[in-house]
Amino acid sequence: MSNYILFWTIIIAMSLISFIYMSFRVLTKGLPELREMFKQLNDTKSNHSHEETDLKN
Amino acid sequence: MKKYIGGIGDYLVANRSMGFNLGLLSLMCTEIGIITYVYYAEMGYKAGFAALMVAFPTSLAFFIIGKTGFIIKPLLEMKIMTIPEFFSIKFNQGVRLYIGILMAIGGILNFGVFPGVEAKFINVVTGVSQEYVLITMVIMLTIVLLYTLLGGMVSVILTNYLQYALLSIGMIYITIYGIIQIGWGNIVDAVKLNLGEQGINPFYPSATESEFGIGFIVWQSLLWISMVVSWQAISMRLFSSKDTKTGQKIYSWSGIMFLSRAILPVFWGIMALAYLGSNIEPLEALPLLIIKLIPSGMVGIIMAGLMAASMSTYSSYLLSWSSIVSQDLIGSVIRMTTGKVLSSKKQLLVSRFTMALVMIFIIWWSLFHTVEGYLYFYLGMTGMLFIPGTLVCLIFGIYWNKTRTTGAYLAITLGVIPPLSYLILPENIKTAYASQLGWGGFLLALIGMVVGNFLHNMFSTKIQSAKK
């Protein structure tokens, strides 16, 4: 039984530490990606608008 | 937000522009809501440390699928937006419609219990009567509906960012504060005292007889491998990623994130057992732990985190299941009857309309439906209505050229039988045979595929010989 307790202790501790680390990482690195995503969507939208204007002309 | 949505591709998969970190947090947000905490804490409260076993199949499924690209790589290269789309490419429109119907039923029945369970949770934590809490849930769902309706996946990803910040603070705080206040030794002693060896050793009395033993691991591994590739809310993140490599990377790293997603809430249930004793309703273990353990000043922040988690799940699930209804049911019927494909703008309109309908249905369902047995098993089995058939069809469809439509129909049909039985059977029987009904669905789907292909090939050979 004590081996299992040791195993669960390690698993819980590792999960907590990895969750803290990963959360910090995705939040700090996710922000620039969010900006990039909107930029890309904006560019695609303007390309579509240009194509539609060209087609109308 | 609406200005960024030009067509159905922007709406459903954010024009495939999502990066790695954003994908990772968005996927976590989708699959974490109050209901996730409640069902995992229920398991921890009832089964102790042994219930932590539930985290491993999920984690391994994400890691292995992400690393190898098994199934997901070919799907990403097809540039599809929903899983049933694959069925029309590989099989025919009829199979797509059939799996789409099962996905819509399973997904919406699964989603349908969320507001009721979460209303009960908020009711216990805040003390506000359940009737008023349900009204609050309806208001919250309406807000979620409005921003998802307008911005689709773009809105979902943006709000996920803010929601993740809140939910992660809540999760970390509850865990650390709980350990400090209750004490690790007291937690272990409480499990030993209340549950004995069974609460610590997941393979007690034996690996085959225990609740979290071999049968459970096999079922959960198959379930999560299928969920990873066929659960629309998860696969939409995959299809929204900017390229195949990013999609695979999101999945492999999700292996680590999803381990914490299960371990921490199961552990909260164990802490509840130590702190509150063994005489409370298991589904109320977590809300009671929060109000009795967490200082009142912090409860507000924790609740904000938990509500944020739920809103992110609602938005993703609304978008996912309504996309199945609009793209794979309505779209398929239109295509089969008129032979035409709706324009992108019309598809967008249909998607928005079905999203509103899905929301009305889940509010109605949550008011009238009560869950029997483990909540986690109910959620698993509703998903299982389409999961075994989908997994078998995807594997055979991608990796075996000789897969035939009859095999697909038979695999999907036979795969439905065990989970449907679970939903119908009385509580004592369904709980005792949950694992068997779980892996049985996959076994029957596999048999259906093999037998269906054999019959198809046999009859087509006979017809060809007769023609000659």
HADDOCK unambig.tbl for C-alpha pairs under 7 A between the chains (distance, minus, plus):
assign (segid A and resid 1 and name CA) (segid B and resid 197 and name CA) 6.97 0.50 0.50
assign (segid A and resid 1 and name CA) (segid B and resid 200 and name CA) 6.89 0.50 0.50
assign (segid A and resid 1 and name CA) (segid B and resid 201 and name CA) 6.77 0.50 0.50
assign (segid A and resid 4 and name CA) (segid B and resid 200 and name CA) 6.52 0.50 0.50
assign (segid A and resid 4 and name CA) (segid B and resid 201 and name CA) 6.42 0.50 0.50
assign (segid A and resid 5 and name CA) (segid B and resid 200 and name CA) 6.91 0.50 0.50
assign (segid A and resid 12 and name CA) (segid B and resid 263 and name CA) 6.56 0.50 0.50
assign (segid A and resid 15 and name CA) (segid B and resid 259 and name CA) 6.62 0.50 0.50
assign (segid A and resid 15 and name CA) (segid B and resid 260 and name CA) 4.87 0.50 0.50
assign (segid A and resid 15 and name CA) (segid B and resid 263 and name CA) 6.83 0.50 0.50
assign (segid A and resid 16 and name CA) (segid B and resid 260 and name CA) 6.67 0.50 0.50
assign (segid A and resid 19 and name CA) (segid B and resid 257 and name CA) 6.43 0.50 0.50
assign (segid A and resid 19 and name CA) (segid B and resid 260 and name CA) 6.06 0.50 0.50
assign (segid A and resid 23 and name CA) (segid B and resid 168 and name CA) 6.71 0.50 0.50
assign (segid A and resid 26 and name CA) (segid B and resid 21 and name CA) 4.86 0.50 0.50
assign (segid A and resid 26 and name CA) (segid B and resid 22 and name CA) 6.75 0.50 0.50
assign (segid A and resid 26 and name CA) (segid B and resid 25 and name CA) 6.33 0.50 0.50
assign (segid A and resid 29 and name CA) (segid B and resid 21 and name CA) 6.23 0.50 0.50
assign (segid A and resid 30 and name CA) (segid B and resid 21 and name CA) 4.97 0.50 0.50
assign (segid A and resid 30 and name CA) (segid B and resid 22 and name CA) 4.84 0.50 0.50
assign (segid A and resid 33 and name CA) (segid B and resid 19 and name CA) 5.86 0.50 0.50
assign (segid A and resid 33 and name CA) (segid B and resid 22 and name CA) 6.58 0.50 0.50
assign (segid A and resid 34 and name CA) (segid B and resid 22 and name CA) 6.97 0.50 0.50
assign (segid A and resid 37 and name CA) (segid B and resid 17 and name CA) 5.51 0.50 0.50
assign (segid A and resid 37 and name CA) (segid B and resid 18 and name CA) 6.22 0.50 0.50
assign (segid A and resid 40 and name CA) (segid B and resid 17 and name CA) 6.98 0.50 0.50
assign (segid A and resid 41 and name CA) (segid B and resid 4 and name CA) 6.05 0.50 0.50
assign (segid A and resid 42 and name CA) (segid B and resid 4 and name CA) 6.34 0.50 0.50
assign (segid A and resid 45 and name CA) (segid B and resid 4 and name CA) 6.76 0.50 0.50
assign (segid A and resid 45 and name CA) (segid B and resid 6 and name CA) 6.49 0.50 0.50
